[in-house]
């Protein structure tokens, strides 16, 4: 398994996160404010410059008012489509 930030599966994760944020009508700044982080934090995650760990994933989902389990299920479905 590749450890690249730019694997197909990781790109799918990022696409799903960005789509979820857009679906909620949130800007990167709004999400960052909820996380008490700078906007660049969200931009770097979404742009693949910063790798996301599971705890950050949960915090990000909650900041977007999305159940982390639901969002993770979306990610798993996205990854499954690729294999």
Buried (B, 14 or more C-beta within 10 A) or exposed (E): EEEEBEBEBBBBBBEBBBEBBEEEEBEBEBBBBBBEBEBEBBBBBBEBEBEBEEEBBBBBBBBBEBEBEEBBEBBEEBBEEEE
